[in-house]
Amino acid sequence: MNHAIEEKLIFEIDKEGREGYTLPECDVEEVSAKEVLKDLLRKEEIKSLPEVSEVDVVRHFTRLSTYNYAVDYGLYPLGSCTMKYNPKINEYVARLEGLSFIHPLESEDKIQGALEILYKLGESLKEITGMDGVTLQPSAGAQGEFTGMQLIRAYLNDIKDSRKIVLIPDSAHGTNPASAHFAGYTIEEIKSGADGCVDVDYLKKRMNEDVAAIMLTVPNTLGIFEKNIKEICEIIHSKGGLVYIDGANLNALMGKTKPGDWGADVMHLNLHKTFSTPHGGGGPGSGPVVCKSHLSPFLPKPVVIKKGDKYAFDWNREKSIGKVHAFYGHFLVCVRALCYIETMGLKGLCEATERAALNANYLRKKLEGILDLPYKARTLHEVIFSDKNLQNGVTTMDLAKRLIDYGFHPPTVYFPLIVHGAIMVEPTESEPKEELDRFIEAIKSILKEAEENPELVKSAPHTSYRKRLDEVLAARNPKVNFFG
Ligand SMILES: *Cc1c(COP(=O)(O)O)cnc(C)c1O
């Protein structure tokens, strides 16, 4: 990386009159746009767009890309985010013109292939999770949660049941309480036991007819499988409640076990984590929701159905909660997911799960004793350490920043909240052993630095394009609008 050039904002390299295109001379009779377009014409002129040449644009964005860290560059161990390598074949297929240029208002008989893709993906996800109904509309995991909780509400309303409480363990993903709250529920946190799982005895005592649902992240944010999941489902169902599973991290389960078999009523998956599609920086996502048949009538419309050998949108769904996204969701994310599933096959998906767990457990074994491991249970796809072994006032944040100097993206830090100074590492299934070993050596080396030369760690990063940012200033006085 060359940091010699201080890259400006594209608005700052603006030069009046510069253009990034050349059009051929017009060889037909010119007509006035004003006449042809009439009402469609903009009323006001667009101001403040940067005027730049093609080379300005290409160099600007190419340089910016070198200041970034990427999955294609090295290990990106953000816990819970599943930043894994995405096979380029999926990218290639999603870019095929016949797929990427379809107009969303195209008539059904002209887009049979696209409908088949959506249908097949839906069927695959139902099969993988053991569920009966599916929607591909939600644009990310959190929106999937919101959609799923609305299904629960619509179902309960339909049977004239007005329960208001949703139980959520303290080891759940942070979006769970937010989604349940937005769906109109009151959240009640339940404490995890010493083993990191739900305390079943407490749940038995607590469960009553006021509880609409439990929202469980499985595996939870400690990377631990909820070992009493069947019993938990029975306890909730025995009093008429429903079970929501946050299945964003399905790369810890797929091919091994199906939430539908445990007794789950509804769950979401993150295609942009488990099923290919590079994500991060707010990139495209997809959070399909799958459910048992009693919730299917409430799914967002339209639903893709198969009639004979034809595919169609079914809009005629009286009890549907309506739409949760424009058109049919993020189609090209769905294309990548189906391509991934079909190229991997069930055996491949199962192997991905095994490798995700193997990689996380390899890191756990190699780092336990070096970093403090507060929950000792065997983990699935990720492993969580505390800051207990950091010396001389070196914090989790310092360790994370110093990792940048060693050529890594930092892991997720300070989450989950139940672990002090949490360092949450998810290597994913796509990392080779050599890269994991490099990470282990870096952690060892940083802990030694903390002992011998703590200032070096506290003032990191030293080699990055930007040094440590003033996060307090950024939070208190954010400047997000160049013109503002
Ligand atoms: C990532 C994640 C989410 C949120 O998904 P988004 O696509 O970021 O909205 C929810 N739950 C879990 C367990 C996750 O890992």
Ligand as a Chemical Component Dictionary entry (heavy atoms), coordinates in Angstrom:
data_LIG
# 
_chem_comp.id                   LIG 
_chem_comp.type                 NON-POLYMER 
_chem_comp.pdbx_formal_charge   0 
_chem_comp.three_letter_code    LIG 
# 
loop_
_chem_comp_atom.comp_id 
_chem_comp_atom.atom_id 
_chem_comp_atom.alt_atom_id 
_chem_comp_atom.type_symbol 
_chem_comp_atom.charge 
_chem_comp_atom.model_Cartn_x 
_chem_comp_atom.model_Cartn_y 
_chem_comp_atom.model_Cartn_z 
_chem_comp_atom.pdbx_ordinal 
LIG C1 C1 C 0 -25.316 -10.642 11.555 1  
LIG C2 C2 C 0 -26.333 -11.116 12.498 2  
LIG C3 C3 C 0 -27.595 -10.521 12.536 3  
LIG C4 C4 C 0 -27.970 -9.283  11.755 4  
LIG O1 O1 O 0 -27.882 -9.452  10.371 5  
LIG P1 P1 P 0 -27.777 -8.182  9.402  6  
LIG O2 O2 O 0 -27.811 -8.765  8.038  7  
LIG O3 O3 O 0 -26.521 -7.484  9.738  8  
LIG O4 O4 O 0 -28.990 -7.318  9.680  9  
LIG C5 C5 C 0 -28.523 -11.058 13.411 10 
LIG N1 N1 N 0 -28.216 -12.106 14.194 11 
LIG C6 C6 C 0 -27.010 -12.696 14.186 12 
LIG C7 C7 C 0 -26.728 -13.871 15.092 13 
LIG C8 C8 C 0 -26.017 -12.214 13.341 14 
LIG O5 O5 O 0 -24.804 -12.784 13.343 15 
# 
loop_
_chem_comp_bond.comp_id 
_chem_comp_bond.atom_id_1 
_chem_comp_bond.atom_id_2 
_chem_comp_bond.value_order 
_chem_comp_bond.pdbx_ordinal 
LIG C1 C2 SING 1  
LIG C2 C3 SING 2  
LIG C2 C8 DOUB 3  
LIG C3 C4 SING 4  
LIG C3 C5 DOUB 5  
LIG C4 O1 SING 6  
LIG O1 P1 SING 7  
LIG P1 O2 DOUB 8  
LIG P1 O3 SING 9  
LIG P1 O4 SING 10 
LIG C5 N1 SING 11 
LIG N1 C6 DOUB 12 
LIG C6 C7 SING 13 
LIG C6 C8 SING 14 
LIG C8 O5 SING 15 
# 
